[in-house]
Structure formats: structure tokens, C-alpha cells
Amino acid sequence: MVEDMKVTEKRQEIGYYSGVVDSIFAVCQLFTILQWGRLSDRIGRKPVILLGIAGVALSTALFGLARTFWAAVLARSLAGALSGNAAVVQSVVGEITDETNQALAFPLTGLSWSLGCIVGPMIGGNFANPERNFPNTFGSVALLRQYPYLLPCVVSAFLSVASIVGGLLFLKESLPSKIRLSPALPSPISARYAEKDGGAPGPGPGPGDEDQTSVRFILSSRSIRSVFRNYFLLSVLGTSFDVVFILLAYTPVHLGGLSRTPDEIGYALAFSGAAGSLVQVCVFPVLQRRFDNVPLYRALMLLWPALFALLPFLGVLARWSAPPAALAASSSASSSVDIGLEGMAPATTYPAGALLWTGIGVALAVLRCGHMCYSLNTILIKNAAPSQEALGATFGLAQTVACVARAGSPAFVSSLFAMSKKYELLGGSLVWAVMFAVALCGWWSTLYIRDDGGSAARAERARTRSHHLQKADEECEMRML
């Protein structure tokens, strides 16, 4: 799309402009998502969610009508500014679940994201340029010929409108202050937070109390600061892997890459995404019920250093399985790094053997298991929220932290990858050493995380088991008598 806009005559600069269009979303979301979360704490979750979906529909349609680079940037900026649903949806899930079923509910938000990542590219790839792909149907419409990227955007906007209709009909408000019978009565969630703090539940903050949705009040909690710090590092790791794995896959094998085509990597990522969804829905709830939150989180965070330590060995496997022609570097081989950074296929490809695909499969399997950290981190954020009244603002602040990581990580890791290969820093492996160190910092930060909500849940489960055992003993004694 950026190439069709004729922004630049140099193909090597197209990746830069595409990166601007892509990253401006996270930049604008950074400044608004906290406010959306705080607004949902006041007016309710449902209206904010519906307003956010309406913003997605509007901005998507405008993006399809963009004919210039700055029009596309404006549409993406509007999409980011109106995208506050991530924090609000997590607040809804936190309010309608408890310790007995949250491990089943929170991974479903990740599952919906994974499905969107699969369906979205399919819509964009199949419906773009209808004059070429559907010459006898959509291609005959003058408007769609004039705006070749409007059709996939209209399809996406239609899905958003359908979601709004479904939300109006079936989505129920979950903010306790909006659904309780009497404002003087505490909500069930308020009671849970009061039990966690060791006090009696109350109707809410008084007129003279500090605003519980303020950033200062939320960050006054040491527990939430430690969880946010780790969430930032986790977001850096996840975003960096998404970028650097594609760069590694497209880089020629004689430069330490895998020399894979876009189709091959696309299918590999799609298959691993589907498998990762099953891991989130089927495996994670079992682990979360069996192990305490913090020890499980620390164990899962160890997968990220292992993952970045594994990536350079994929290049070794590619060299072992590559034919001699793929290893022959031309005199201009140093310029191939720039080609990989543009997201283009390498000049020399070859059929990958079973050994290389096994290595890629292992790396992606470790990645999908490591993604369980996201669901567990969401549970830790919910448990660390200072009060029920600040739940939406807390998730909004968490997403703000993640936006900072997502906005800066792609440029950082792609530049580091290019420098490592171009100047042979640490034999071209500096990027892996740095990311391994960042992953170790992420694991180290888990040593400072506490889970007061999880401790309360474990105590409650212990009391329940003790009560059941006592009742069973009494029944046995009665039968014996």
C-alpha cells in the first residue's frame, strides 16, 4: 500500500515509511488508553467498549480511503487514539470471574487476538486490489477501482459494526457500581478486595479520599509496580521476537539467516499460532490450578532466555542443511542485510530439510509456551490492583506500559540485528546476546513479584478442603454410631 502511494522512489526506504504507519498506532494508543480505562471506571464498561469498536470501524474505513501517506498516518493515529478496548475488556473479565475460573477466562482474550491475526491478513490479502482479484464482480465498481484497498477495510468495518450490534444485544454491564441494587451496598468484587486487604467491605471512597483511579494512587502499590516492570520487559521480549524472527528467516543463509520465503514463514507462524491457542486454552488452566501463580510465572519466564539462546542455532542448522550454492556469497553479499530488513525474500532460497524445520518448530513451541506469561501476568495485575474502583485504570496503565514497549522495540531490535550482521559484532551474534540479557532481566524482575490475591485464594481453597474433610469425618462417625 505504501509502495502504491509513491511516497519514495527508493525501494529501500519503503520499509521505513511502512514502519511509521504501523508504529503510529501504538504511539497514539500510549496517550489515550489510560484515559479510556479511567472513563470505564466512571461510566461503565459497556459504553466504552462499544465506543471503541465504533472507533475501529470508522478509522478502518478511513484507512481504506487514504490516497496519500499522511492520510494513512492520520487514519492509523485515529485508530490508536480510539483503541482502549484492550484494557476495558480485561477489566470486564476480571469482574465477571474469580479465582476458580479466571485461568479459563483470561486466555480467551488472547485466543480472540490470535484468531484476529489469522483472519485479518486473510481479509487483507484476498480482498485488496479487487480490479485484479475480482475483475467481474467487485472490480467492476468504480469506487473500488479508485481505492484498491477500500474493500478489505469495508469488510473489516462491517465486522466491527456487527460486533457493535452483538454488544448492544448481549453484552451486559459488569462495573459493580452500575449494577448493584443499592449504592450503599458493597459489590461482590469490593468485598473480595476488602478481604484481600484484611478489612471490611465498604461502599467506596468518600469525598475526601484520594482519587483511586489516579496514576499516583495506583503506583503507590509496590506490588503493582513490580508487576508493571515485568510486563514492560515481557512486552519488549514478545515484540522483539516477532520482529527479529522474521528478519532471521528472510536473511540469506551465508549471513547467518534461514533463507526462507515469506510463504513458508507465514505458514509456520500461522500453524504455531493455532497450536499456541490450544496451549492457552487447554494447558494453561491446568498449570494455573496446580501451581501457585508466582512460581509458575517465574518458570515460564525462563523460557524467554532459552528462546533467544536457541535462535542463533537455527542459523547453524540452516548452514548444515543448505546446499553449496546457498552458501556461496557474492562480492556484494554485505548488501543482503538491507534486503532482509525490508521484509523481502532472500535472493537465494532452497528446500529446507527436516532438521531445520524441526529446529524452527522447537523455537516456535517454546515461544507459544512462553506466551502463557501474558495470561498469568494479567491475573497478577488483577490481583495487585489496589482497589476495585481502580481496576479499569490499572489495566489501562498496564496497557500504557505495553504500548511503550511495542512502540520502541521494533526499531531497537531491527537496528541491532542490522548492526550485528553488517559489522560482524560478536560474529554477528550481538543481537542474540543483548536479547538474552534482556530476557534474563525479565526473569530477574519476577523475583520481586508478590501475589496477595493468589495467597488469599490458596488460603480459601485450604479452608474449603479442611471444611469438606471435617464434614466427611463427621459423616463417617455418624455412620459408625
Secondary structure, 3 states (H helix, E strand, C coil): CCCCCCCCCCHHHHHHHHHHHHHHHHHHHHHHHHHHHHHHHHHCHHHHHHHHHHHHHHHHHHHHCCCCHHHHHHHHHHHHHCCCHHHHHHHHHHHHCCCCCHHHHHHHHHHHHHHHHHHHHHHHHHHCCHHHHCCCCHHHCHHHHHCCCHHHHHHHHHHHHHHHHHHHHHCCCCCHHHHCCCCCCCCHHHHHHHHHHCCCCCCCCCCCCCCCCCHHHHHCCHHHHHHHHHHHHHHHHHHHHHHHHHHHHHCCHHHCCCCCCHHHHHHHHHHHHHHHHHHHHHHHHHHHHHCCHHHHHHHHHCHHHHHHHHHHHHHHHHHHHCCHHHHCCCCCHHHHHHHHHCCCCCCCCCCCCHHHHHHHHHHHHHHHHHCHHHHHHHHHHHHHCCCHHHHHHHHHHHHHHHHHHHHHHHHHHHHHHHHHHHCCHHHHCHHHHHHHHHHHHHHHHHHHCCCHHHHHHHHHHHHHHHHHHHHHHHHHHHHHC
